[in-house]
Amino acid sequence: MSGAAQIVFEGVGHSYVPPRGRRVQALLDISLQIAHGEFMALLGPSGCGKSTLLYLLGGFVRLTQGAILVDGRPVSGPGPDRGVVFQSFALFPWKTVRQNIRYGLERLGLPRAEQEERAQHFIDMVHLTGFENSYPSQLSGGMRQRVAIARTLAVRPAILLMDEPFGALDAQTREIMHEELLAIMRAQRMTTLFVTHDVREAVYLADRVAVMSARPGRIKEVVPIALGERTGPEVMKSPAFADYVEQLWNLVKTEAAQAVAGSR
Amino acid sequence: MRNIAGGVLRWLPLLLLAAAWEAAPRLGLVSPSLLPPFSRALAAFWQLARDGDLFLNAAQSLWRLAAGLALAVVGGIGLGALMAWYRPVDIVAAPLVRSLYPMPKSALIPVLLLWFGLGDASKIALIFLGCLLPVLMSTYNGVRGVEITLIWSARSLGRSPLAVLFGIALPAAMPDILAGLRTALALSFVLLVSSEFLMAKDGLGYLISFLGDGGAYPAMFATVLAVALLGFAADRAFLLLTRRMLAWRG
């Protein structure tokens, strides 16, 4: 992917003081650029701070060290230009599928009919037609995450932040969701930061994979993935795919071992 | 068939209690002047209802209850939510709340009598003060306990912090808030009746103490029964409301 960087991390660090204990440096000197329309995966062992980096870009956690620029402007709080999908779905449980998706549309000042139309478009897009009036508690995990994706996409963010979005799903559902996400991306290209600890997932979805080190989290290496257009899961059987997985796995493995040792 | 059997089973303990209440004074196990038989209390209930005394006093009590509770609900949810949402409000209000919470609110009865006299205001103020903190605490804890990703999602969908508080955090905290309201409802009856014993010229609590002082024990027990029935009905109605409001939990 070429083009100007839309997201720039410059020397970003993050530290915090746990309730009892000494200051912990979670992220250290992170510099990273994500181009317009690029799909960047952030790969690393658990506890390396990759979700924190996403929260900083989302504006949920206050930045104290370094700078994060989106379209040249520093991030100051959450905004509808950066849509988020969480591992825990984060649906509003007292709202139906339709009400969840309409929540973000209500403030756009659209006429009611247009809101309904757009909500329906996104419900159809994630294959939830017929479940408009269901509550989240009545849906499976995969369906819930589809609602969350539709809710986020419905406000048409330029940037999509995904925090291990398929981590709570079973393997089969996860594969289906991969295909759906790729189909959505083909239709509506968004600059994406996708946090995961799943090497195969990162290789399959991303244009580039940034590998993070164990705490304090740093960018260890950024690996461009050149597999051509993803046309289906057959790509995963190609030798090139296996090579990427092995390369990234080797990078992550040492860090994961360190993270485990560090947590003892 | 099973439903009928279940219904009988559920009410059986109450029927047994009524039977014991009837039998104990009649068999001379307790003095009938201390505990008149259940049937005599029922007859007195009927008499009080026919004279209108029961309804007039019940209406007076329920009005105080409703007014005090309404104020406590509005104030408790409002202040609790603001404390949970805005740190400066929390810093100012938390020490006050924490020190006033354990204080028995019935200790205020003489003070409120002095300030507000024997009318409705003293009872309404007592119920308000007694129920405010349980509602406030449950709202505070409920809002604080809302899953952070719900808040973040709403914020990143373009909503302002205040809009997220009312549109997302409070509805998400509703299970906790309703649990606090149920506590407040039960407490409001306690405060109502005990304050009417001590500072009132009408109301069910006043009627109980008036009848007791006059030696009209069957009528006194009848009024106690009326209070118990009202409390039970209010709790049932509240549970129904809760079930409807939380239907989304599935």
Interface residues (C-beta under 8 A of the other chain):
Chain A: Y55 G58 G59 F60 G77 P78 G79 P80 R82 G83 V84 F86 S88 A90 F92 P93 W94 K95 Y103 G104 R107 L108 Y135 S137 Q138 A148 R151 T152 V155
Chain B: E147 I148 T149 L150 W152 S153 A154 R155 S156 L157 G158 R159 A163 G167 I168 P171 A172 M174 L246 W248 R249 G250
